[in-house]
């Protein structure tokens, strides 16, 4: 099972749905579909650029910790 520490160790500023799906316990495609339909329902910030979904790493980590 993936942990938040595992995500923190990923050496990039933006994450993909595949990077966070294990931590969230869901399929990466579910994240992609939700981001395209209504990204506010995910709860964490996402960037939708065409078919690509990018998740700002720092913002994702803060959200998962309940920090603003």
PQR file with spaces between the fields and no chain letter, atoms N, CA, C, O and H, PARSE charges and radii, in Angstrom:
ATOM       1  N    UNK     1       0.848   -1.188    0.000 -0.4000 1.5000
ATOM       2  CA   UNK     1       0.000    0.000    0.000 -0.0000 2.0000
ATOM       3  C    UNK     1       0.892    1.250    0.000  0.5500 1.7000
ATOM       4  O    UNK     1       1.874    1.328    0.738 -0.5500 1.4000
ATOM       5  N    UNK     2       0.540    2.190   -0.815 -0.4000 1.5000
ATOM       6  CA   UNK     2       1.299    3.432   -0.940 -0.0000 2.0000
ATOM       7  C    UNK     2       0.974    4.368    0.228  0.5500 1.7000
ATOM       8  O    UNK     2      -0.167    4.436    0.685 -0.5500 1.4000
ATOM       9  H    UNK     2      -0.258    2.126   -1.414  0.4000 1.0000
ATOM      10  N    UNK     3       1.985    5.077    0.694 -0.4000 1.5000
ATOM      11  CA   UNK     3       1.799    6.012    1.799 -0.0000 2.0000
ATOM      12  C    UNK     3       2.029    7.440    1.316  0.5500 1.7000
ATOM      13  O    UNK     3       2.506    7.662    0.203 -0.5500 1.4000
ATOM      14  H    UNK     3       2.912    5.022    0.322  0.4000 1.0000
ATOM      15  N    UNK     4       1.684    8.395    2.161 -0.4000 1.5000
ATOM      16  CA   UNK     4       1.933    9.792    1.831 -0.0000 2.0000
ATOM      17  C    UNK     4       3.438   10.060    1.749  0.5500 1.7000
ATOM      18  O    UNK     4       3.875   10.905    0.968 -0.5500 1.4000
ATOM      19  H    UNK     4       1.297    8.214    3.065  0.4000 1.0000
ATOM      20  N    UNK     5       4.215    9.359    2.537 -0.4000 1.5000
ATOM      21  CA   UNK     5       5.677    9.485    2.448 -0.0000 2.0000
ATOM      22  C    UNK     5       6.189    9.013    1.086  0.5500 1.7000
ATOM      23  O    UNK     5       7.127    9.593    0.538 -0.5500 1.4000
ATOM      24  H    UNK     5       3.860    8.673    3.172  0.4000 1.0000
ATOM      25  N    UNK     6       5.583    7.981    0.550 -0.4000 1.5000
ATOM      26  CA   UNK     6       5.952    7.516   -0.794 -0.0000 2.0000
ATOM      27  C    UNK     6       5.689    8.613   -1.828  0.5500 1.7000
ATOM      28  O    UNK     6       6.502    8.844   -2.723 -0.5500 1.4000
ATOM      29  H    UNK     6       4.821    7.510    0.995  0.4000 1.0000
ATOM      30  N    UNK     7       4.558    9.276   -1.692 -0.4000 1.5000
ATOM      31  CA   UNK     7       4.222   10.356   -2.623 -0.0000 2.0000
ATOM      32  C    UNK     7       5.179   11.524   -2.444  0.5500 1.7000
ATOM      33  O    UNK     7       5.608   12.126   -3.428 -0.5500 1.4000
ATOM      34  H    UNK     7       3.898    9.089   -0.964  0.4000 1.0000
ATOM      35  N    UNK     8       5.521   11.853   -1.204 -0.4000 1.5000
ATOM      36  CA   UNK     8       6.483   12.936   -0.949 -0.0000 2.0000
ATOM      37  C    UNK     8       7.828   12.648   -1.614  0.5500 1.7000
ATOM      38  O    UNK     8       8.530   13.573   -2.022 -0.5500 1.4000
ATOM      39  H    UNK     8       5.173   11.364   -0.404  0.4000 1.0000
ATOM      40  N    UNK     9       8.184   11.380   -1.722 -0.4000 1.5000
ATOM      41  CA   UNK     9       9.484   10.997   -2.280 -0.0000 2.0000
ATOM      42  C    UNK     9       9.514   11.023   -3.817  0.5500 1.7000
ATOM      43  O    UNK     9      10.586   10.904   -4.411 -0.5500 1.4000
ATOM      44  H    UNK     9       7.614   10.629   -1.390  0.4000 1.0000
ATOM      45  N    UNK    10       8.373   11.175   -4.450 -0.4000 1.5000
ATOM      46  CA   UNK    10       8.344   11.238   -5.917 -0.0000 2.0000
ATOM      47  C    UNK    10       9.055   12.518   -6.343  0.5500 1.7000
ATOM      48  O    UNK    10       8.677   13.605   -5.904 -0.5500 1.4000
ATOM      49  H    UNK    10       7.503   11.272   -3.967  0.4000 1.0000
ATOM      50  N    UNK    11      10.078   12.410   -7.188 -0.4000 1.5000
ATOM      51  CA   UNK    11      10.917   13.573   -7.517 -0.0000 2.0000
ATOM      52  C    UNK    11      10.369   14.462   -8.641  0.5500 1.7000
ATOM      53  O    UNK    11      11.055   14.726   -9.629 -0.5500 1.4000
ATOM      54  H    UNK    11      10.385   11.527   -7.545  0.4000 1.0000
ATOM      55  N    UNK    12       9.139   14.912   -8.473 -0.4000 1.5000
ATOM      56  CA   UNK    12       8.586   15.862   -9.445 -0.0000 2.0000
ATOM      57  C    UNK    12       7.569   16.756   -8.749  0.5500 1.7000
ATOM      58  O    UNK    12       7.044   16.401   -7.693 -0.5500 1.4000
ATOM      59  H    UNK    12       8.582   14.698   -7.671  0.4000 1.0000
ATOM      60  N    UNK    13       7.291   17.913   -9.340 -0.4000 1.5000
ATOM      61  CA   UNK    13       6.395   18.902   -8.740 -0.0000 2.0000
ATOM      62  C    UNK    13       4.924   18.623   -9.010  0.5500 1.7000
ATOM      63  O    UNK    13       4.057   19.034   -8.238 -0.5500 1.4000
ATOM      64  H    UNK    13       7.717   18.200  -10.197  0.4000 1.0000
ATOM      65  N    UNK    14       4.642   17.923  -10.110 -0.4000 1.5000
ATOM      66  CA   UNK    14       3.271   17.599  -10.469 -0.0000 2.0000
ATOM      67  C    UNK    14       3.122   16.094  -10.553  0.5500 1.7000
ATOM      68  O    UNK    14       3.973   15.401  -11.111 -0.5500 1.4000
ATOM      69  H    UNK    14       5.346   17.590  -10.737  0.4000 1.0000
ATOM      70  N    UNK    15       2.038   15.600   -9.994 -0.4000 1.5000
ATOM      71  CA   UNK    15       1.760   14.173   -9.965 -0.0000 2.0000
ATOM      72  C    UNK    15       0.719   13.828  -11.021  0.5500 1.7000
ATOM      73  O    UNK    15       0.014   14.706  -11.519 -0.5500 1.4000
ATOM      74  H    UNK    15       1.347   16.163   -9.540  0.4000 1.0000
ATOM      75  N    UNK    16       0.629   12.572  -11.351 -0.4000 1.5000
ATOM      76  CA   UNK    16      -0.390   12.081  -12.268 -0.0000 2.0000
ATOM      77  C    UNK    16      -1.415   11.273  -11.475  0.5500 1.7000
ATOM      78  O    UNK    16      -1.158   10.894  -10.332 -0.5500 1.4000
ATOM      79  H    UNK    16       1.202   11.859  -10.946  0.4000 1.0000
ATOM      80  N    UNK    17      -2.560   11.013  -12.069 -0.4000 1.5000
ATOM      81  CA   UNK    17      -3.512   10.135  -11.381 -0.0000 2.0000
ATOM      82  C    UNK    17      -2.897    8.784  -11.006  0.5500 1.7000
ATOM      83  O    UNK    17      -3.229    8.227   -9.959 -0.5500 1.4000
ATOM      84  H    UNK    17      -2.769   11.321  -12.997  0.4000 1.0000
ATOM      85  N    UNK    18      -2.015    8.257  -11.839 -0.4000 1.5000
ATOM      86  CA   UNK    18      -1.358    6.981  -11.524 -0.0000 2.0000
ATOM      87  C    UNK    18      -0.476    7.093  -10.285  0.5500 1.7000
ATOM      88  O    UNK    18      -0.339    6.131   -9.528 -0.5500 1.4000
ATOM      89  H    UNK    18      -1.746    8.709  -12.690  0.4000 1.0000
ATOM      90  N    UNK    19       0.125    8.271  -10.074 -0.4000 1.5000
ATOM      91  CA   UNK    19       0.987    8.474   -8.905 -0.0000 2.0000
ATOM      92  C    UNK    19       0.207    8.424   -7.591  0.5500 1.7000
ATOM      93  O    UNK    19       0.727    7.943   -6.585 -0.5500 1.4000
ATOM      94  H    UNK    19       0.014    9.053  -10.688  0.4000 1.0000
ATOM      95  N    UNK    20      -1.031    8.913   -7.589 -0.4000 1.5000
ATOM      96  CA   UNK    20      -1.785    9.032   -6.341 -0.0000 2.0000
ATOM      97  C    UNK    20      -2.862    7.962   -6.158  0.5500 1.7000
ATOM      98  O    UNK    20      -3.403    7.813   -5.063 -0.5500 1.4000
ATOM      99  H    UNK    20      -1.454    9.304   -8.407  0.4000 1.0000
ATOM     100  N    UNK    21      -3.173    7.225   -7.208 -0.4000 1.5000
ATOM     101  CA   UNK    21      -4.270    6.247   -7.141 -0.0000 2.0000
ATOM     102  C    UNK    21      -4.052    5.192   -6.059  0.5500 1.7000
ATOM     103  O    UNK    21      -4.998    4.831   -5.358 -0.5500 1.4000
ATOM     104  H    UNK    21      -2.733    7.346   -8.098  0.4000 1.0000
ATOM     105  N    UNK    22      -2.839    4.695   -5.911 -0.4000 1.5000
ATOM     106  CA   UNK    22      -2.562    3.685   -4.889 -0.0000 2.0000
ATOM     107  C    UNK    22      -2.806    4.213   -3.487  0.5500 1.7000
ATOM     108  O    UNK    22      -3.329    3.499   -2.632 -0.5500 1.4000
ATOM     109  H    UNK    22      -2.071    4.987   -6.480  0.4000 1.0000
ATOM     110  N    UNK    23      -2.433    5.444   -3.254 -0.4000 1.5000
ATOM     111  CA   UNK    23      -2.652    6.064   -1.948 -0.0000 2.0000
ATOM     112  C    UNK    23      -4.145    6.248   -1.680  0.5500 1.7000
ATOM     113  O    UNK    23      -4.617    6.031   -0.564 -0.5500 1.4000
ATOM     114  H    UNK    23      -2.007    6.024   -3.949  0.4000 1.0000
ATOM     115  N    UNK    24      -4.874    6.647   -2.710 -0.4000 1.5000
ATOM     116  CA   UNK    24      -6.309    6.886   -2.557 -0.0000 2.0000
ATOM     117  C    UNK    24      -7.127    5.599   -2.615  0.5500 1.7000
ATOM     118  O    UNK    24      -8.311    5.596   -2.278 -0.5500 1.4000
ATOM     119  H    UNK    24      -4.491    6.823   -3.617  0.4000 1.0000
ATOM     120  N    UNK    25      -6.495    4.508   -3.043 -0.4000 1.5000
ATOM     121  CA   UNK    25      -7.196    3.232   -3.117 -0.0000 2.0000
ATOM     122  C    UNK    25      -8.227    3.183   -4.241  0.5500 1.7000
ATOM     123  O    UNK    25      -9.306    2.610   -4.085 -0.5500 1.4000
ATOM     124  H    UNK    25      -5.534    4.511   -3.317  0.4000 1.0000
ATOM     125  N    UNK    26      -7.883    3.788   -5.371 -0.4000 1.5000
ATOM     126  CA   UNK    26      -8.805    3.775   -6.497 -0.0000 2.0000
ATOM     127  C    UNK    26      -8.042    3.597   -7.803  0.5500 1.7000
ATOM     128  O    UNK    26      -6.812    3.549   -7.822 -0.5500 1.4000
ATOM     129  H    UNK    26      -7.007    4.254   -5.498  0.4000 1.0000
ATOM     130  N    UNK    27      -8.777    3.502   -8.865 -0.4000 1.5000
ATOM     131  CA   UNK    27      -8.217    3.344  -10.196 -0.0000 2.0000
ATOM     132  C    UNK    27      -7.811    4.721  -10.735  0.5500 1.7000
ATOM     133  O    UNK    27      -8.576    5.673  -10.582 -0.5500 1.4000
ATOM     134  H    UNK    27      -9.776    3.540   -8.850  0.4000 1.0000
ATOM     135  N    UNK    28      -6.645    4.860  -11.356 -0.4000 1.5000
ATOM     136  CA   UNK    28      -6.243    6.151  -11.912 -0.0000 2.0000
ATOM     137  C    UNK    28      -7.259    6.723  -12.898  0.5500 1.7000
ATOM     138  O    UNK    28      -7.434    7.939  -12.979 -0.5500 1.4000
ATOM     139  H    UNK    28      -6.024    4.087  -11.481  0.4000 1.0000
ATOM     140  N    UNK    29      -7.923    5.852  -13.642 -0.4000 1.5000
ATOM     141  CA   UNK    29      -8.901    6.344  -14.600 -0.0000 2.0000
ATOM     142  C    UNK    29     -10.099    6.993  -13.909  0.5500 1.7000
ATOM     143  O    UNK    29     -10.703    7.913  -14.460 -0.5500 1.4000
ATOM     144  H    UNK    29      -7.781    4.864  -13.577  0.4000 1.0000
ATOM     145  N    UNK    30     -10.445    6.532  -12.722 -0.4000 1.5000
ATOM     146  CA   UNK    30     -11.533    7.157  -11.965 -0.0000 2.0000
ATOM     147  C    UNK    30     -11.188    8.605  -11.631  0.5500 1.7000
ATOM     148  O    UNK    30     -12.053    9.480  -11.670 -0.5500 1.4000
ATOM     149  H    UNK    30      -9.954    5.785  -12.274  0.4000 1.0000
ATOM     150  N    UNK    31      -9.937    8.851  -11.307 -0.4000 1.5000
ATOM     151  CA   UNK    31      -9.482   10.214  -11.023 -0.0000 2.0000
ATOM     152  C    UNK    31      -9.559   11.058  -12.292  0.5500 1.7000
ATOM     153  O    UNK    31     -10.012   12.202  -12.254 -0.5500 1.4000
ATOM     154  H    UNK    31      -9.234    8.140  -11.276  0.4000 1.0000
ATOM     155  N    UNK    32      -9.121   10.499  -13.402 -0.4000 1.5000
ATOM     156  CA   UNK    32      -9.161   11.223  -14.686 -0.0000 2.0000
ATOM     157  C    UNK    32     -10.591   11.601  -15.067  0.5500 1.7000
ATOM     158  O    UNK    32     -10.868   12.743  -15.433 -0.5500 1.4000
ATOM     159  H    UNK    32      -8.753    9.570  -13.433  0.4000 1.0000
ATOM     160  N    UNK    33     -11.485   10.632  -14.977 -0.4000 1.5000
ATOM     161  CA   UNK    33     -12.886   10.872  -15.349 -0.0000 2.0000
ATOM     162  C    UNK    33     -13.491   11.942  -14.454  0.5500 1.7000
ATOM     163  O    UNK    33     -14.152   12.857  -14.944 -0.5500 1.4000
ATOM     164  H    UNK    33     -11.260    9.704  -14.680  0.4000 1.0000
ATOM     165  N    UNK    34     -13.273   11.839  -13.149 -0.4000 1.5000
ATOM     166  CA   UNK    34     -13.844   12.821  -12.219 -0.0000 2.0000
ATOM     167  C    UNK    34     -13.263   14.211  -12.465  0.5500 1.7000
ATOM     168  O    UNK    34     -13.988   15.203  -12.380 -0.5500 1.4000
ATOM     169  H    UNK    34     -12.736   11.095  -12.751  0.4000 1.0000
ATOM     170  N    UNK    35     -11.986   14.297  -12.763 -0.4000 1.5000
ATOM     171  CA   UNK    35     -11.360   15.589  -13.032 -0.0000 2.0000
ATOM     172  C    UNK    35     -11.981   16.250  -14.256  0.5500 1.7000
ATOM     173  O    UNK    35     -12.151   17.469  -14.286 -0.5500 1.4000
ATOM     174  H    UNK    35     -11.398   13.492  -12.832  0.4000 1.0000
ATOM     175  N    UNK    36     -12.318   15.460  -15.253 -0.4000 1.5000
ATOM     176  CA   UNK    36     -12.940   16.012  -16.461 -0.0000 2.0000
ATOM     177  C    UNK    36     -14.405   16.375  -16.229  0.5500 1.7000
ATOM     178  O    UNK    36     -14.895   17.351  -16.797 -0.5500 1.4000
ATOM     179  H    UNK    36     -12.181   14.470  -15.228  0.4000 1.0000
ATOM     180  N    UNK    37     -15.101   15.611  -15.411 -0.4000 1.5000
ATOM     181  CA   UNK    37     -16.524   15.858  -15.182 -0.0000 2.0000
ATOM     182  C    UNK    37     -16.752   17.012  -14.207  0.5500 1.7000
ATOM     183  O    UNK    37     -17.524   17.927  -14.492 -0.5500 1.4000
ATOM     184  H    UNK    37     -14.703   14.818  -14.950  0.4000 1.0000
ATOM     185  N    UNK    38     -16.083   16.966  -13.060 -0.4000 1.5000
ATOM     186  CA   UNK    38     -16.245   18.007  -12.029 -0.0000 2.0000
ATOM     187  C    UNK    38     -15.084   17.886  -11.053  0.5500 1.7000
ATOM     188  O    UNK    38     -15.169   17.175  -10.052 -0.5500 1.4000
ATOM     189  H    UNK    38     -15.456   16.222  -12.828  0.4000 1.0000
ATOM     190  N    UNK    39     -13.998   18.591  -11.356 -0.4000 1.5000
ATOM     191  CA   UNK    39     -12.781   18.442  -10.550 -0.0000 2.0000
ATOM     192  C    UNK    39     -12.961   18.882   -9.100  0.5500 1.7000
ATOM     193  O    UNK    39     -12.188   18.465   -8.238 -0.5500 1.4000
ATOM     194  H    UNK    39     -13.929   19.169  -12.169  0.4000 1.0000
ATOM     195  N    UNK    40     -13.953   19.709   -8.812 -0.4000 1.5000
ATOM     196  CA   UNK    40     -14.170   20.137   -7.421 -0.0000 2.0000
ATOM     197  C    UNK    40     -14.584   18.964   -6.533  0.5500 1.7000
ATOM     198  O    UNK    40     -14.397   19.012   -5.318 -0.5500 1.4000
ATOM     199  H    UNK    40     -14.581   20.048   -9.512  0.4000 1.0000
ATOM     200  N    UNK    41     -15.143   17.914   -7.131 -0.4000 1.5000
ATOM     201  CA   UNK    41     -15.556   16.749   -6.360 -0.0000 2.0000
ATOM     202  C    UNK    41     -14.378   15.905   -5.867  0.5500 1.7000
ATOM     203  O    UNK    41     -14.535   15.087   -4.961 -0.5500 1.4000
ATOM     204  H    UNK    41     -15.295   17.875   -8.118  0.4000 1.0000
ATOM     205  N    UNK    42     -13.207   16.103   -6.460 -0.4000 1.5000
ATOM     206  CA   UNK    42     -12.032   15.362   -5.995 -0.0000 2.0000
ATOM     207  C    UNK    42     -11.584   15.863   -4.626  0.5500 1.7000
ATOM     208  O    UNK    42     -11.099   15.089   -3.801 -0.5500 1.4000
ATOM     209  H    UNK    42     -13.080   16.767   -7.196  0.4000 1.0000
ATOM     210  N    UNK    43     -11.748   17.157   -4.393 -0.4000 1.5000
ATOM     211  CA   UNK    43     -11.344   17.723   -3.117 -0.0000 2.0000
ATOM     212  C    UNK    43      -9.954   18.307   -3.115  0.5500 1.7000
ATOM     213  O    UNK    43      -9.692   19.265   -2.388 -0.5500 1.4000
ATOM     214  H    UNK    43     -12.142   17.786   -5.064  0.4000 1.0000
ATOM     215  N    UNK    44      -9.064   17.765   -3.901 -0.4000 1.5000
ATOM     216  CA   UNK    44      -7.702   18.293   -3.993 -0.0000 2.0000
ATOM     217  C    UNK    44      -7.541   18.992   -5.342  0.5500 1.7000
ATOM     218  O    UNK    44      -8.270   18.694   -6.288 -0.5500 1.4000
ATOM     219  H    UNK    44      -9.277   16.987   -4.492  0.4000 1.0000
ATOM     220  N    UNK    45      -6.587   19.921   -5.432 -0.4000 1.5000
ATOM     221  CA   UNK    45      -6.417   20.671   -6.681 -0.0000 2.0000
ATOM     222  C    UNK    45      -5.912   19.799   -7.826  0.5500 1.7000
ATOM     223  O    UNK    45      -5.058   18.931   -7.642 -0.5500 1.4000
ATOM     224  H    UNK    45      -5.995   20.163   -4.663  0.4000 1.0000
ATOM     225  N    UNK    46      -6.456   20.049   -8.996 -0.4000 1.5000
ATOM     226  CA   UNK    46      -5.984   19.388  -10.209 -0.0000 2.0000
ATOM     227  C    UNK    46      -5.945   20.402  -11.343  0.5500 1.7000
ATOM     228  O    UNK    46      -6.668   21.399  -11.338 -0.5500 1.4000
ATOM     229  H    UNK    46      -7.150   20.754   -9.146  0.4000 1.0000
ATOM     230  N    UNK    47      -5.095   20.125  -12.298 -0.4000 1.5000
ATOM     231  CA   UNK    47      -5.005   20.930  -13.511 -0.0000 2.0000
ATOM     232  C    UNK    47      -5.436   20.025  -14.658  0.5500 1.7000
ATOM     233  O    UNK    47      -4.877   18.947  -14.856 -0.5500 1.4000
ATOM     234  H    UNK    47      -4.508   19.316  -12.302  0.4000 1.0000
ATOM     235  N    UNK    48      -6.424   20.470  -15.404 -0.4000 1.5000
ATOM     236  CA   UNK    48      -6.899   19.725  -16.563 -0.0000 2.0000
ATOM     237  C    UNK    48      -6.421   20.463  -17.805  0.5500 1.7000
ATOM     238  O    UNK    48      -6.796   21.614  -18.033 -0.5500 1.4000
ATOM     239  H    UNK    48      -6.879   21.347  -15.243  0.4000 1.0000
ATOM     240  N    UNK    49      -5.603   19.810  -18.597 -0.4000 1.5000
ATOM     241  CA   UNK    49      -5.085   20.389  -19.840 -0.0000 2.0000
ATOM     242  C    UNK    49      -5.374   19.402  -20.964  0.5500 1.7000
ATOM     243  O    UNK    49      -4.608   18.468  -21.199 -0.5500 1.4000
ATOM     244  H    UNK    49      -5.298   18.876  -18.412  0.4000 1.0000
ATOM     245  N    UNK    50      -6.478   19.621  -21.647 -0.4000 1.5000
ATOM     246  CA   UNK    50      -6.896   18.667  -22.672 -0.0000 2.0000
ATOM     247  C    UNK    50      -7.252   17.347  -22.026  0.5500 1.7000
ATOM     248  O    UNK    50      -8.148   17.288  -21.184 -0.5500 1.4000
ATOM     249  H    UNK    50      -7.101   20.380  -21.456  0.4000 1.0000
ATOM     250  N    UNK    51      -6.565   16.294  -22.408 -0.4000 1.5000
ATOM     251  CA   UNK    51      -6.812   14.979  -21.807 -0.0000 2.0000
ATOM     252  C    UNK    51      -5.877   14.700  -20.631  0.5500 1.7000
ATOM     253  O    UNK    51      -6.002   13.674  -19.962 -0.5500 1.4000
ATOM     254  H    UNK    51      -5.837   16.342  -23.092  0.4000 1.0000
ATOM     255  N    UNK    52      -4.959   15.602  -20.389 -0.4000 1.5000
ATOM     256  CA   UNK    52      -3.965   15.393  -19.310 -0.0000 2.0000
ATOM     257  C    UNK    52      -4.473   15.939  -17.982  0.5500 1.7000
ATOM     258  O    UNK    52      -5.130   16.978  -17.920 -0.5500 1.4000
ATOM     259  H    UNK    52      -4.858   16.435  -20.932  0.4000 1.0000
ATOM     260  N    UNK    53      -4.145   15.203  -16.924 -0.4000 1.5000
ATOM     261  CA   UNK    53      -4.480   15.618  -15.566 -0.0000 2.0000
ATOM     262  C    UNK    53      -3.181   15.722  -14.787  0.5500 1.7000
ATOM     263  O    UNK    53      -2.409   14.765  -14.723 -0.5500 1.4000
ATOM     264  H    UNK    53      -3.611   14.359  -16.974  0.4000 1.0000
ATOM     265  N    UNK    54      -2.946   16.866  -14.204 -0.4000 1.5000
ATOM     266  CA   UNK    54      -1.763   17.081  -13.364 -0.0000 2.0000
ATOM     267  C    UNK    54      -2.240   17.494  -11.981  0.5500 1.7000
ATOM     268  O    UNK    54      -3.192   18.263  -11.843 -0.5500 1.4000
ATOM     269  H    UNK    54      -3.574   17.643  -14.256  0.4000 1.0000
ATOM     270  N    UNK    55      -1.579   16.982  -10.972 -0.4000 1.5000
ATOM     271  CA   UNK    55      -1.930   17.256   -9.584 -0.0000 2.0000
ATOM     272  C    UNK    55      -0.725   17.916   -8.927  0.5500 1.7000
ATOM     273  O    UNK    55       0.328   17.289   -8.813 -0.5500 1.4000
ATOM     274  H    UNK    55      -0.806   16.357  -11.084  0.4000 1.0000
ATOM     275  N    UNK    56      -0.855   19.174   -8.491 -0.4000 1.5000
ATOM     276  CA   UNK    56       0.268   19.821   -7.816 -0.0000 2.0000
ATOM     277  C    UNK    56       0.627   19.040   -6.541  0.5500 1.7000
ATOM     278  O    UNK    56      -0.201   18.892   -5.642 -0.5500 1.4000
ATOM     279  H    UNK    56      -1.710   19.684   -8.584  0.4000 1.0000
ATOM     280  N    UNK    57       1.847   18.554   -6.478 -0.4000 1.5000
ATOM     281  CA   UNK    57       2.280   17.664   -5.397 -0.0000 2.0000
ATOM     282  C    UNK    57       2.135   18.302   -4.019  0.5500 1.7000
ATOM     283  O    UNK    57       1.556   17.697   -3.116 -0.5500 1.4000
ATOM     284  H    UNK    57       2.520   18.675   -7.208  0.4000 1.0000
ATOM     285  N    UNK    58       2.647   19.501   -3.849 -0.4000 1.5000
ATOM     286  CA   UNK    58       2.599   20.150   -2.535 -0.0000 2.0000
ATOM     287  C    UNK    58       1.162   20.366   -2.079  0.5500 1.7000
ATOM     288  O    UNK    58       0.830   20.105   -0.923 -0.5500 1.4000
ATOM     289  H    UNK    58       3.117   19.992   -4.582  0.4000 1.0000
ATOM     290  N    UNK    59       0.316   20.840   -2.976 -0.4000 1.5000
ATOM     291  CA   UNK    59      -1.084   21.076   -2.628 -0.0000 2.0000
ATOM     292  C    UNK    59      -1.793   19.768   -2.282  0.5500 1.7000
ATOM     293  O    UNK    59      -2.611   19.734   -1.363 -0.5500 1.4000
ATOM     294  H    UNK    59       0.587   21.052   -3.915  0.4000 1.0000
ATOM     295  N    UNK    60      -1.489   18.693   -3.007 -0.4000 1.5000
ATOM     296  CA   UNK    60      -2.090   17.392   -2.722 -0.0000 2.0000
ATOM     297  C    UNK    60      -1.699   16.917   -1.322  0.5500 1.7000
ATOM     298  O    UNK    60      -2.545   16.456   -0.556 -0.5500 1.4000
ATOM     299  H    UNK    60      -0.825   18.720   -3.754  0.4000 1.0000
ATOM     300  N    UNK    61      -0.433   17.033   -1.001 -0.4000 1.5000
ATOM     301  CA   UNK    61       0.051   16.595    0.314 -0.0000 2.0000
ATOM     302  C    UNK    61      -0.596   17.418    1.422  0.5500 1.7000
ATOM     303  O    UNK    61      -1.040   16.865    2.428 -0.5500 1.4000
ATOM     304  H    UNK    61       0.254   17.408   -1.623  0.4000 1.0000
ATOM     305  N    UNK    62      -0.649   18.725    1.245 -0.4000 1.5000
ATOM     306  CA   UNK    62      -1.299   19.576    2.257 -0.0000 2.0000
ATOM     307  C    UNK    62      -2.763   19.212    2.431  0.5500 1.7000
ATOM     308  O    UNK    62      -3.261   19.153    3.556 -0.5500 1.4000
ATOM     309  H    UNK    62      -0.288   19.174    0.428  0.4000 1.0000
ATOM     310  N    UNK    63      -3.458   18.966    1.321 -0.4000 1.5000
ATOM     311  CA   UNK    63      -4.868   18.593    1.397 -0.0000 2.0000
ATOM     312  C    UNK    63      -5.046   17.272    2.151  0.5500 1.7000
ATOM     313  O    UNK    63      -5.939   17.155    2.991 -0.5500 1.4000
ATOM     314  H    UNK    63      -3.053   19.014    0.408  0.4000 1.0000
ATOM     315  N    UNK    64      -4.219   16.299    1.861 -0.4000 1.5000
ATOM     316  CA   UNK    64      -4.335   14.993    2.510 -0.0000 2.0000
ATOM     317  C    UNK    64      -4.026   15.074    4.010  0.5500 1.7000
ATOM     318  O    UNK    64      -4.518   14.261    4.793 -0.5500 1.4000
ATOM     319  H    UNK    64      -3.494   16.394    1.178  0.4000 1.0000
ATOM     320  N    UNK    65      -3.226   16.037    4.397 -0.4000 1.5000
ATOM     321  CA   UNK    65      -2.922   16.233    5.819 -0.0000 2.0000
ATOM     322  C    UNK    65      -3.951   17.109    6.507  0.5500 1.7000
ATOM     323  O    UNK    65      -3.907   17.281    7.725 -0.5500 1.4000
ATOM     324  H    UNK    65      -2.826   16.697    3.760  0.4000 1.0000
ATOM     325  N    UNK    66      -4.881   17.668    5.733 -0.4000 1.5000
ATOM     326  CA   UNK    66      -5.892   18.554    6.307 -0.0000 2.0000
ATOM     327  C    UNK    66      -5.383   19.959    6.554  0.5500 1.7000
ATOM     328  O    UNK    66      -5.954   20.707    7.349 -0.5500 1.4000
ATOM     329  H    UNK    66      -4.917   17.528    4.744  0.4000 1.0000
ATOM     330  N    UNK    67      -4.308   20.315    5.871 -0.4000 1.5000
ATOM     331  CA   UNK    67      -3.714   21.659    6.011 -0.0000 2.0000
ATOM     332  C    UNK    67      -4.238   22.556    4.896  0.5500 1.7000
ATOM     333  O    UNK    67      -4.624   22.078    3.830 -0.5500 1.4000
ATOM     334  H    UNK    67      -3.845   19.708    5.225  0.4000 1.0000
ATOM     335  N    UNK    68      -4.246   23.848    5.152 -0.4000 1.5000
ATOM     336  CA   UNK    68      -4.663   24.803    4.108 -0.0000 2.0000
ATOM     337  C    UNK    68      -3.504   25.276    3.305  0.5500 1.7000
ATOM     338  O    UNK    68      -3.674   26.080    2.389 -0.5500 1.4000
ATOM     339  H    UNK    68      -3.932   24.236    6.018  0.4000 1.0000
